[in-house]
Amino acid sequence: MSVDVYLNFNGNCREAAEFYAEVFDLEKPQIMTFGEAPQHPDYALPDEAKGLVMHTRLNIDGSNVMFSDVFPGMPFVAGNNISLAIVNKDLDKINTYFNQLKEGGTVVMELQETFWSKCYGSLKDKFGIEWLFNYDNGESVF
């Protein structure tokens, strides 16, 4: 299990991730944009979102740091753009942690299957901390 840092950016995620890769002498990161992700037939992707970064990550000195641009229309506050990501191979633990942390908080996305994970969800706990939950099946999209 790991708790990973997730950084959100306001349209400059690619620039930031490539900068950090250079600073820490890492390979240029693999980047998935919102436009490259499978599209939901009921929700058209806005043109301004297509080139924005949906996900990338770097392993900086042994720690996974993940990055994303905020989706157009979603709030962005510099300094409050960090989430904690629970990445675990145990679905029971993911469910337990999610259910305990959601008490008094706000569920952003219920635990569910996505194209990148058998189980993914997110919430903001009662203290305002954003938590992301992701099942790790041993295969990495990036």
C-alpha positions as CSV (number, residue, x, y, z in Angstrom):
1,M,0.0,0.0,0.0
2,S,1.0,3.6,-0.5
3,V,-0.3,7.0,0.0
4,D,0.6,9.1,-3.0
5,V,0.5,12.8,-3.5
6,Y,-1.7,14.1,-6.3
7,L,-1.1,17.6,-7.7
8,N,-3.6,19.5,-9.7
9,F,-2.8,22.3,-12.1
10,N,-4.8,25.0,-13.9
11,G,-3.8,24.2,-17.5
12,N,-0.1,24.0,-17.1
13,C,0.3,20.4,-15.9
14,R,2.4,19.2,-18.8
15,E,4.8,22.0,-18.3
16,A,5.1,21.3,-14.6
17,A,5.5,17.5,-14.9
18,E,8.2,18.0,-17.6
19,F,9.9,20.6,-15.4
20,Y,10.0,18.2,-12.4
21,A,11.2,15.4,-14.6
22,E,14.1,17.6,-15.6
23,V,14.8,18.8,-12.1
24,F,14.9,15.2,-10.7
25,D,16.8,13.8,-13.8
26,L,13.9,11.5,-14.8
27,E,12.7,10.4,-18.2
28,K,10.1,12.6,-19.8
29,P,6.7,11.5,-18.4
30,Q,4.1,9.6,-20.2
31,I,1.0,11.8,-20.4
32,M,-2.7,11.0,-21.0
33,T,-4.9,13.9,-22.0
34,F,-8.6,14.1,-21.4
35,G,-9.0,13.8,-25.2
36,E,-7.1,10.5,-25.3
37,A,-9.4,8.9,-22.7
38,P,-12.4,6.8,-23.7
39,Q,-15.3,9.2,-24.0
40,H,-18.7,8.8,-22.4
41,P,-21.4,8.9,-25.1
42,D,-23.8,11.0,-23.0
43,Y,-21.2,13.7,-22.2
44,A,-19.5,15.6,-24.9
45,L,-15.9,16.5,-24.1
46,P,-15.4,20.3,-24.3
47,D,-12.8,21.3,-26.9
48,E,-10.8,23.2,-24.2
49,A,-10.4,20.0,-22.2
50,K,-9.1,17.8,-25.0
51,G,-5.4,18.8,-24.7
52,L,-5.4,19.1,-20.9
53,V,-3.6,16.4,-18.9
54,M,-5.9,13.8,-17.3
55,H,-3.0,11.9,-15.7
56,T,0.7,11.5,-15.5
57,R,3.1,10.6,-12.7
58,L,6.7,10.7,-11.7
59,N,8.6,8.6,-9.2
60,I,10.6,11.2,-7.4
61,D,13.2,9.7,-5.1
62,G,11.1,6.6,-4.4
63,S,7.7,8.4,-4.0
64,N,5.0,8.5,-6.6
65,V,3.8,12.0,-7.4
66,M,0.8,12.1,-9.7
67,F,-0.3,15.1,-11.7
68,S,-3.5,16.4,-13.5
69,D,-5.0,19.5,-14.9
70,V,-8.4,20.5,-13.3
71,F,-11.3,19.9,-15.7
72,P,-12.6,23.1,-17.2
73,G,-15.2,24.6,-14.9
74,M,-13.9,22.9,-11.8
75,P,-12.6,25.2,-9.1
76,F,-8.8,25.7,-8.8
77,V,-7.2,27.4,-5.8
78,A,-3.4,27.5,-5.8
79,G,-2.1,26.0,-2.6
80,N,-5.2,23.8,-2.2
81,N,-4.4,21.7,-5.2
82,I,-3.1,18.6,-3.5
83,S,-4.9,15.3,-2.8
84,L,-3.8,12.1,-1.0
85,A,-4.2,9.0,-3.1
86,I,-4.6,5.6,-1.5
87,V,-3.3,3.0,-3.9
88,N,-3.9,-0.6,-2.6
89,K,-4.1,-4.2,-3.8
90,D,-6.7,-5.0,-1.2
91,L,-10.3,-4.1,-2.2
92,D,-11.6,-4.7,1.3
93,K,-9.1,-2.1,2.7
94,I,-10.1,0.4,0.0
95,N,-13.8,0.0,0.9
96,T,-13.1,0.2,4.6
97,Y,-11.0,3.4,4.3
98,F,-13.5,5.0,1.9
99,N,-16.5,4.3,4.1
100,Q,-14.8,5.6,7.2
101,L,-13.4,8.7,5.6
102,K,-16.7,9.6,4.0
103,E,-18.5,9.9,7.3
104,G,-19.1,13.7,7.8
105,G,-17.5,14.4,4.5
106,T,-18.6,14.7,0.9
107,V,-18.4,11.9,-1.7
108,V,-17.2,13.2,-5.0
109,M,-17.2,9.9,-6.9
110,E,-18.5,6.6,-5.3
111,L,-16.2,3.6,-5.6
112,Q,-16.7,2.2,-9.1
113,E,-15.0,0.5,-12.0
114,T,-13.3,2.9,-14.5
115,F,-11.3,2.3,-17.6
116,W,-8.1,2.5,-15.6
117,S,-9.1,0.7,-12.4
118,K,-11.4,-2.1,-11.1
119,C,-12.2,0.2,-8.2
120,Y,-11.8,4.0,-8.1
121,G,-13.5,6.7,-6.0
122,S,-12.9,10.1,-4.4
123,L,-14.2,12.1,-1.5
124,K,-13.4,15.1,0.7
125,D,-13.3,14.2,4.3
126,K,-14.8,16.2,7.2
127,F,-11.6,18.2,7.5
128,G,-11.6,19.2,3.8
129,I,-8.9,16.8,2.7
130,E,-9.4,15.3,-0.7
131,W,-8.8,11.5,-0.9
132,L,-8.5,9.4,-4.0
133,F,-8.8,5.6,-3.9
134,N,-7.4,3.4,-6.5
135,Y,-7.2,-0.4,-6.8
136,D,-3.7,-1.5,-7.8
137,N,-3.9,-4.7,-9.9
138,G,-0.1,-4.6,-10.5
139,E,-0.5,-3.1,-13.9
140,S,0.1,0.5,-14.5
141,V,-1.6,2.7,-17.2
142,F,1.6,4.8,-17.0
